[in-house]
Amino acid sequence: MTTYRIALIPGDGIGVPVTEAAFTVAQKAAAGVTLEGVTFPWSCEYYLEHGVMMPPDGIETLRGFDAIYLGAVGWPAKVPDSVSLHGLLLPIRKAFVQYANIRPHRLLAGVEGPLKTRDFDILCIRENTEGEYSGAGGRVHVGTADEVAVETSIFTRVGVERILRFGFEQAMKRRRKLASVTKSNAQKYSMVFWDEITDRLAAEYPEVEVTHYHIDAMCARMVMVPESLDVVVASNLFGDILTDLGAAIQGGLGFAASANINPGRNAPSMFEPVHGSAPDIAHLGIANPMAAIWSAAMMLDHLGESAASARIMAAMEAVTARGIGTVPGRDKTDDITSAVLAALEA
């Protein structure tokens, strides 16, 4: 029997219960294979006790796993987000070259979004390791009237080309439409560079219809005519913004799944819901586990267990079609999870 070793990092707040829910569903769906989970307590609580978000050998510890599953990290009242993010999530993405962040946006059966249309299925692909989140910069004359803060975006030919090529390959598997998002009218170096590489790669994929959008125009298009979009590729910052907008049109962050992919498969990829740790509701037992379960389905698909992934998605839709898990805060986490498990049985 095939065994996959999964590193589980539940993290903070609602990350703990939704991770448990997602892994339970994944184990149930993965008939014929074994998912062996190893839990790591790395979180803001861990930081308060140890002074670091993960131990010095954390990256090497994770390297031996087939995949990483992350619940949610952050507790701003205890640890600044800049510390928790740069201490755990971003180092993992960069160390394992998880340069492709994938977020699917569509309405599950029974879920009502804020738009009039249900006819959209957008795959947002965000560059995940450089760009505006490179961490290049600093502050000088701190605390004085002359204080200066500098944050430099880093765009490399390798980084831009590989994420765009990944986007083109995804478009070839879907409806063969790709939207490349920049702000090249204002950012005449980095974004014009991105546009030029997009055009050069487009010549290698003549079957793919390529359209360039500025970030502001893309925000409007996702709201006004989301059905016109298929694969959307953007830089780290722009992709981050667009995918939260995508989550809104698909019914909210409770349905926002994601995958941090190492396409070369020479290191583990990481899967996570993107709703955050939600400290305000963490004690109420009402966190929607659908995004977490959807992320687990993406993990199984990446591991080559596409049938198990499809079973999870079918079970989720069977549950949401009955109205379960579709209204924020109405249903208990455990009740939604039990309904998905029951749908898997059926």
Backbone torsions as a table, in degrees:
resi	resn	phi	psi	omega
1	MET	NA	134.6	178.2
2	THR	-70.3	135.4	177.0
3	THR	-120.5	130.5	174.4
4	TYR	-111.2	128.5	177.4
5	ARG	-93.0	121.2	-175.9
6	ILE	-115.0	124.2	174.0
7	ALA	-83.9	119.6	-178.9
8	LEU	-103.3	122.4	176.2
9	ILE	-121.6	86.0	-177.1
10	PRO	-60.3	-35.6	176.1
11	GLY	80.1	-129.3	-170.9
12	ASP	-118.3	161.2	170.0
13	GLY	53.6	-130.2	-177.5
14	ILE	-71.2	-7.9	175.7
15	GLY	-58.2	-32.0	-177.3
16	VAL	-67.8	-55.8	-179.0
17	PRO	-68.3	-34.5	-178.1
18	VAL	-73.4	-29.6	175.0
19	THR	-65.7	-44.2	177.1
20	GLU	-59.9	-43.5	179.9
21	ALA	-62.5	-48.4	-176.3
22	ALA	-63.8	-41.7	-177.4
23	PHE	-71.9	-34.6	176.0
24	THR	-62.4	-43.9	178.9
25	VAL	-65.8	-42.7	-179.6
26	ALA	-61.6	-42.7	178.8
27	GLN	-63.8	-37.8	179.4
28	LYS	-66.9	-40.2	-175.8
29	ALA	-76.3	-27.8	-172.9
30	ALA	-84.8	60.9	179.4
31	ALA	-63.9	133.3	178.1
32	GLY	92.8	-9.3	175.5
33	VAL	-131.9	163.0	179.2
34	THR	-112.6	128.4	171.8
35	LEU	-102.2	112.1	-178.2
36	GLU	-102.0	108.4	-176.9
37	GLY	-95.5	136.3	174.1
38	VAL	-121.5	120.9	-173.6
39	THR	-93.8	134.8	176.8
40	PHE	-116.7	135.3	-173.2
41	PRO	-86.9	20.6	-174.6
42	TRP	-67.6	123.5	-170.3
43	SER	-171.2	-177.2	175.4
44	CYS	-67.6	-34.1	175.5
45	GLU	-63.1	-39.9	177.1
46	TYR	-62.1	-40.6	179.4
47	TYR	-63.0	-43.3	-179.0
48	LEU	-63.7	-29.1	-179.5
49	GLU	-86.2	-36.1	-171.1
50	HIS	-114.5	-11.9	-179.9
51	GLY	81.3	4.3	176.8
52	VAL	-142.1	154.7	179.0
53	MET	-76.6	-28.3	174.4
54	MET	-150.0	157.9	-177.0
55	PRO	-68.1	164.1	-177.9
56	PRO	-56.8	-30.7	179.8
57	ASP	-95.6	16.8	-176.2
58	GLY	-58.9	-45.0	-178.6
59	ILE	-63.0	-45.2	-179.7
60	GLU	-66.6	-32.4	175.9
61	THR	-63.4	-43.3	-178.3
62	LEU	-71.5	-25.7	-173.9
63	ARG	-58.0	-28.0	-176.3
64	GLY	-82.8	0.3	-177.6
65	PHE	-94.0	158.5	178.3
66	ASP	-78.3	-27.1	178.5
67	ALA	-161.9	161.4	177.6
68	ILE	-120.1	134.5	175.8
69	TYR	-119.1	121.0	-177.3
70	LEU	-112.4	131.2	179.1
71	GLY	-79.0	-72.1	177.6
72	ALA	-169.6	145.1	-179.3
73	VAL	-128.1	133.6	175.4
74	GLY	137.8	137.9	173.3
75	TRP	-154.7	79.5	-169.8
76	PRO	-53.5	-30.4	-179.6
77	ALA	-68.4	-20.4	-178.0
78	LYS	-107.7	-41.8	-175.8
79	VAL	-137.0	128.5	178.8
80	PRO	-57.2	142.1	179.7
81	ASP	-57.9	-33.2	179.9
82	SER	-63.8	-28.8	177.8
83	VAL	-78.9	-48.4	-176.6
84	SER	-66.4	-40.1	-178.6
85	LEU	-67.6	-47.9	-177.1
86	HIS	-78.5	-8.4	179.6
87	GLY	-96.7	-13.7	-175.4
88	LEU	-138.9	-66.4	-172.2
89	LEU	-64.0	-52.8	-176.2
90	LEU	-65.7	-40.8	176.4
91	PRO	-60.4	-36.8	178.6
92	ILE	-66.0	-46.5	179.4
93	ARG	-57.6	-43.7	-175.5
94	LYS	-75.7	-43.2	-177.3
95	ALA	-62.7	-36.1	-177.4
96	PHE	-99.9	13.7	176.1
97	VAL	49.6	47.4	177.7
98	GLN	-85.2	68.8	-169.0
99	TYR	-80.2	-10.0	-179.3
100	ALA	-110.5	110.3	174.3
101	ASN	-97.3	120.0	-174.1
102	ILE	-113.0	128.5	177.9
103	ARG	-135.4	116.1	178.3
104	PRO	-84.3	139.5	179.1
105	HIS	-129.0	107.7	172.5
106	ARG	-158.3	160.3	179.5
107	LEU	-86.2	126.0	171.5
108	LEU	-72.3	157.9	178.6
109	ALA	-55.4	132.8	176.6
110	GLY	85.8	-7.9	179.8
111	VAL	-91.5	130.4	178.8
112	GLU	-100.6	119.2	174.2
113	GLY	-91.1	175.6	-177.6
114	PRO	-79.0	-10.7	-177.4
115	LEU	-96.1	163.9	-178.6
116	LYS	-74.2	-26.9	-175.1
117	THR	-94.3	148.0	169.2
118	ARG	-107.4	-2.2	-169.5
119	ASP	-91.2	71.3	173.2
120	PHE	-150.1	149.2	178.2
121	ASP	-152.1	92.3	-173.3
122	ILE	-108.9	132.9	172.8
123	LEU	-109.6	107.8	178.7
124	CYS	-90.0	130.6	178.6
125	ILE	-120.0	118.5	-174.9
126	ARG	-112.0	130.9	173.2
127	GLU	-64.9	136.1	-160.2
128	ASN	-120.8	-3.0	-171.4
129	THR	-128.8	-7.8	-179.4
130	GLU	-141.4	-132.9	178.4
131	GLY	62.9	-134.8	-174.4
132	GLU	-75.1	-14.4	-178.7
133	TYR	-105.3	25.3	-177.3
134	SER	-69.1	-24.7	-179.2
135	GLY	80.3	19.8	178.8
136	ALA	-91.3	119.5	-179.6
137	GLY	154.4	-163.2	179.7
138	GLY	171.9	-177.7	178.9
139	ARG	-130.0	140.5	177.1
140	VAL	-128.6	159.6	-177.3
141	HIS	54.6	41.3	-174.2
142	VAL	-60.5	132.0	176.3
143	GLY	84.6	2.8	178.5
144	THR	-110.4	172.1	178.1
145	ALA	-68.0	-16.2	-179.4
146	ASP	-98.6	14.4	-176.5
147	GLU	-60.2	139.2	179.5
148	VAL	-130.8	134.9	174.5
149	ALA	-118.8	130.9	-179.2
150	VAL	-125.9	128.8	177.3
151	GLU	-129.5	116.7	-174.5
152	THR	-107.2	126.5	174.8
153	SER	-79.1	136.9	-179.1
154	ILE	-115.6	119.5	176.4
155	PHE	-122.6	113.9	178.4
156	THR	-101.4	154.6	177.4
157	ARG	-60.8	-42.2	178.9
158	VAL	-60.6	-47.2	-176.1
159	GLY	-65.4	-44.1	-178.6
160	VAL	-70.5	-42.9	-177.2
161	GLU	-65.1	-41.3	-175.5
162	ARG	-70.3	-35.5	179.2
163	ILE	-72.6	-36.6	177.4
164	LEU	-67.7	-41.2	178.1
165	ARG	-62.6	-40.2	176.1
166	PHE	-59.4	-42.2	178.2
167	GLY	-62.6	-43.3	178.0
168	PHE	-61.8	-40.8	-180.0
169	GLU	-65.2	-38.3	176.3
170	GLN	-66.4	-39.5	178.4
171	ALA	-61.8	-36.8	179.3
172	MET	-64.3	-27.7	179.8
173	LYS	-85.4	-12.6	-175.7
174	ARG	-113.8	-124.0	-174.1
175	ARG	-99.7	10.4	173.1
176	ARG	60.8	43.7	174.1
177	LYS	-131.9	131.1	-179.7
178	LEU	-131.1	130.7	175.3
179	ALA	-110.9	122.2	178.0
180	SER	-102.1	127.0	-170.9
181	VAL	-112.2	124.9	178.0
182	THR	-142.1	-167.4	168.8
183	LYS	-142.8	56.6	-170.4
184	SER	-73.6	-13.2	175.3
185	ASN	-73.6	-24.8	-178.7
186	ALA	-107.6	-34.3	-179.1
187	GLN	-105.7	89.5	-166.2
188	LYS	-81.7	-1.2	176.6
189	TYR	-108.1	-66.7	-175.4
190	SER	-65.0	-43.8	-174.8
191	MET	-78.9	-32.6	172.7
192	VAL	-65.4	-37.8	174.9
193	PHE	-57.6	-46.2	178.4
194	TRP	-60.9	-46.6	180.0
195	ASP	-59.9	-41.8	-179.1
196	GLU	-63.7	-41.1	179.3
197	ILE	-69.6	-36.1	175.4
198	THR	-58.1	-48.1	-178.5
199	ASP	-64.4	-38.4	-179.8
200	ARG	-66.5	-42.2	178.8
201	LEU	-70.3	-31.2	-180.0
202	ALA	-57.8	-31.2	178.8
203	ALA	-65.2	-24.1	178.6
204	GLU	-84.3	-12.7	-178.3
205	TYR	-128.0	67.6	-176.1
206	PRO	-64.1	-17.9	-179.8
207	GLU	-77.8	-14.4	-175.7
208	VAL	-95.7	127.1	174.8
209	GLU	-80.0	118.1	-174.9
210	VAL	-108.8	132.8	176.4
211	THR	-130.4	137.0	176.0
212	HIS	-96.6	134.9	175.8
213	TYR	-132.0	145.1	166.3
214	HIS	-79.7	153.5	-173.9
215	ILE	-58.0	-38.8	-179.5
216	ASP	-67.6	-40.2	178.4
217	ALA	-66.9	-35.7	178.5
218	MET	-66.9	-38.6	176.4
219	CYS	-58.3	-43.8	178.9
220	ALA	-65.3	-41.6	-177.5
221	ARG	-65.7	-38.3	179.8
222	MET	-63.9	-28.4	178.4
223	VAL	-85.2	-43.0	-172.3
224	MET	-83.3	-43.1	-177.0
225	VAL	-140.2	62.4	-178.4
226	PRO	-61.5	-25.3	-179.6
227	GLU	-67.2	-13.2	179.5
228	SER	-82.2	-5.3	-173.7
229	LEU	-109.5	150.3	177.2
230	ASP	-127.4	-85.9	176.1
231	VAL	-99.7	127.9	179.4
232	VAL	-118.8	127.1	-179.5
233	VAL	-119.5	132.7	-176.6
234	ALA	-149.1	165.4	177.9
235	SER	-69.7	175.2	-174.8
236	ASN	-56.2	-52.0	-179.0
237	LEU	-70.5	-49.1	-178.1
238	PHE	-63.2	-39.2	178.4
239	GLY	-65.6	-36.6	178.0
240	ASP	-61.8	-45.4	-179.4
241	ILE	-67.4	-47.3	-176.9
242	LEU	-63.3	-35.7	-177.3
243	THR	-73.8	-27.5	171.9
244	ASP	-70.9	-35.3	172.8
245	LEU	-64.3	-42.2	177.1
246	GLY	-60.1	-39.6	177.7
247	ALA	-62.1	-37.8	179.2
248	ALA	-63.7	-43.1	-177.0
249	ILE	-74.8	-16.3	177.9
250	GLN	-95.9	10.4	173.7
251	GLY	114.0	-1.0	176.4
252	GLY	120.5	170.2	-176.4
253	LEU	-65.6	-16.2	176.1
254	GLY	-65.5	-10.3	178.7
255	PHE	-118.2	11.9	-172.8
256	ALA	-91.6	96.3	178.7
257	ALA	-95.1	158.7	176.9
258	SER	-156.1	160.5	175.2
259	ALA	-134.9	134.4	173.3
260	ASN	-104.7	104.0	-166.5
261	ILE	-103.8	135.2	164.5
262	ASN	-97.7	97.3	-175.4
263	PRO	-62.8	-25.2	178.3
264	GLY	-75.6	-12.4	177.3
265	ARG	56.7	29.9	175.3
266	ASN	-100.3	11.4	175.7
267	ALA	-160.1	160.3	-178.1
268	PRO	-68.6	146.6	171.1
269	SER	-93.9	162.6	-175.6
270	MET	-126.4	141.8	-174.9
271	PHE	-126.8	138.8	-173.9
272	GLU	-160.6	142.2	164.6
273	PRO	-71.5	154.5	-174.5
274	VAL	-113.9	24.9	-177.9
275	HIS	-83.6	-5.9	-178.6
276	GLY	81.3	-179.0	-173.1
277	SER	-88.1	-13.5	175.5
278	ALA	43.5	63.0	-178.3
279	PRO	-55.8	-28.3	-176.1
280	ASP	-68.2	-23.9	-179.9
281	ILE	-117.7	6.9	-172.2
282	ALA	-60.1	-27.5	-175.7
283	HIS	-94.6	0.8	-171.7
284	LEU	-95.2	-15.1	179.5
285	GLY	72.5	23.5	-175.9
286	ILE	-117.1	12.5	178.8
287	ALA	-64.3	134.3	179.0
288	ASN	-78.2	118.0	-178.5
289	PRO	-85.8	4.3	-174.3
290	MET	-61.3	-43.6	179.0
291	ALA	-62.4	-39.2	179.4
292	ALA	-66.4	-42.2	179.5
293	ILE	-67.1	-40.7	176.9
294	TRP	-60.8	-41.1	178.0
295	SER	-63.0	-37.6	176.8
296	ALA	-65.2	-35.9	175.7
297	ALA	-63.6	-40.4	176.9
298	MET	-63.4	-37.3	177.8
299	MET	-62.9	-46.5	179.6
300	LEU	-62.7	-40.1	177.9
301	ASP	-61.7	-42.6	179.1
302	HIS	-63.7	-34.2	179.9
303	LEU	-77.0	-2.9	179.5
304	GLY	95.2	4.9	180.0
305	GLU	-99.0	64.4	-174.1
306	SER	-66.6	-33.1	179.6
307	ALA	-66.3	-41.5	177.7
308	ALA	-64.8	-40.2	177.0
309	SER	-59.9	-45.4	-179.9
310	ALA	-63.8	-35.9	178.2
311	ARG	-63.3	-40.9	179.1
312	ILE	-63.8	-46.1	-178.5
313	MET	-62.8	-40.1	178.2
314	ALA	-64.6	-40.2	179.1
315	ALA	-66.3	-41.4	177.9
316	MET	-60.0	-46.2	-178.5
317	GLU	-66.5	-34.8	177.2
318	ALA	-63.3	-35.6	-179.2
319	VAL	-74.9	-47.1	-179.1
320	THR	-67.7	-29.2	177.7
321	ALA	-62.3	-24.7	177.2
322	ARG	-90.3	2.9	177.4
323	GLY	88.3	2.7	-178.6
324	ILE	-83.5	128.1	178.9
325	GLY	78.9	15.3	-176.3
326	THR	-102.3	-14.4	-179.4
327	VAL	-115.0	119.4	-176.9
328	PRO	-54.8	128.2	173.8
329	GLY	80.9	-4.9	-176.3
330	ARG	-82.3	-41.0	-174.9
331	ASP	-105.3	146.2	178.9
332	LYS	-74.0	148.7	178.1
333	THR	-54.8	-46.3	-177.5
334	ASP	-65.5	-35.8	-179.5
335	ASP	-68.5	-40.9	178.3
336	ILE	-64.9	-43.8	179.5
337	THR	-61.3	-45.1	179.3
338	SER	-61.6	-36.7	179.5
339	ALA	-67.4	-39.7	177.8
340	VAL	-66.6	-41.3	177.7
341	LEU	-62.2	-40.9	178.9
342	ALA	-65.2	-38.9	178.2
343	ALA	-65.8	-33.8	175.3
344	LEU	-64.1	-38.6	177.5
345	GLU	-62.1	-38.4	-176.1
346	ALA	-74.9	NA	NA
